[in-house]
């Protein structure tokens, strides 16, 4: 985790790799994540809470599977095809 982020590409990479994540709530992760995934966005500095969220994922296979499925659905919104169309639309305005 970091205390500051630009674009949270690592979250998209985790979702694409089917890996659930815990992340400090910095750099706009709420723009990329679902309500379910946002349960694992932790205020900066709350290390005990961060560790608890990691443990929850490691110790609860059903929850882990749910997060993986959620991430897999979410990351598809950022496919090359969809994002490239958005860029082209922006440039043509």
DABEL-V16133 format. One record per run of one state. SS is the DSSP state (helix for helix, strand for strand, loop for the rest). FROM is the first residue (numbers start at 1). LEN is the number of residues. If there is no record, write none. Layout:
BEGIN
<<SS | FROM | LEN> <SS | FROM | LEN>>
END
This chain:
BEGIN
<<loop | 1 | 8> <helix | 9 | 8> <loop | 17 | 6> <strand | 23 | 2> <loop | 25 | 4> <helix | 29 | 3> <loop | 32 | 5> <helix | 37 | 4> <strand | 41 | 2> <loop | 43 | 4> <helix | 47 | 13> <loop | 60 | 1> <helix | 61 | 18> <loop | 79 | 1> <helix | 80 | 12> <loop | 92 | 2>>
END
